[in-house]
Structure formats: C-alpha cells, structure tokens
C-alpha cells in the first residue's frame, strides 16, 4: 500500500504523512517538516 506524501509549503521537500503530522488530544494537528523544521499548528480537520 502506498503511503501519502506531504509537501512542505516552505522548502517543498516531501515526507510521508506519519512522519510530519502529530495529532493532539484536543483534536489539533501539528505539521512539522523534518527537513527545514517549519511548523504549522492548529490545522483545521473535519473533527474540529
């Protein structure tokens, strides 16, 4: 099964979804790029 790739909006490098997203208990999602360490917090999801 193919794993989805996510492209960093800053450096354009790609990484696998499970490497870059962190789900928190309050239903917030945090994106962190493993290459440039760009972080995006409070990503809107269908759950909240």
HUKA-V670305 format. One record per pair of residues at least 4 apart in sequence whose C-alpha atoms are under 7 Angstrom apart, sorted by sequence separation. I is the first residue (numbers start at 0). GAP is how many residues later the second one is. If there is no record, write none. Layout:
i = <I | I>
gap = <GAP | GAP>
This chain:
i = <7 | 14 | 15 | 16 | 22 | 23 | 32 | 43 | 6 | 7 | 14 | 22 | 23 | 31 | 32 | 6 | 7 | 22 | 31 | 32 | 6 | 21 | 22 | 31 | 5 | 6 | 20 | 21 | 30 | 31 | 4 | 5 | 20 | 21 | 30 | 4 | 5 | 20 | 29 | 30 | 4 | 5 | 19 | 20 | 29 | 3 | 4 | 19 | 28 | 29 | 2 | 3 | 19 | 28 | 29 | 19 | 27 | 28 | 27 | 26 | 7 | 10>
gap = <4 | 4 | 4 | 4 | 4 | 4 | 4 | 4 | 5 | 5 | 5 | 5 | 5 | 5 | 5 | 6 | 6 | 6 | 6 | 6 | 7 | 7 | 7 | 7 | 8 | 8 | 8 | 8 | 8 | 8 | 9 | 9 | 9 | 9 | 9 | 10 | 10 | 10 | 10 | 10 | 11 | 11 | 11 | 11 | 11 | 12 | 12 | 12 | 12 | 12 | 13 | 13 | 13 | 13 | 13 | 14 | 14 | 14 | 15 | 21 | 25 | 25>
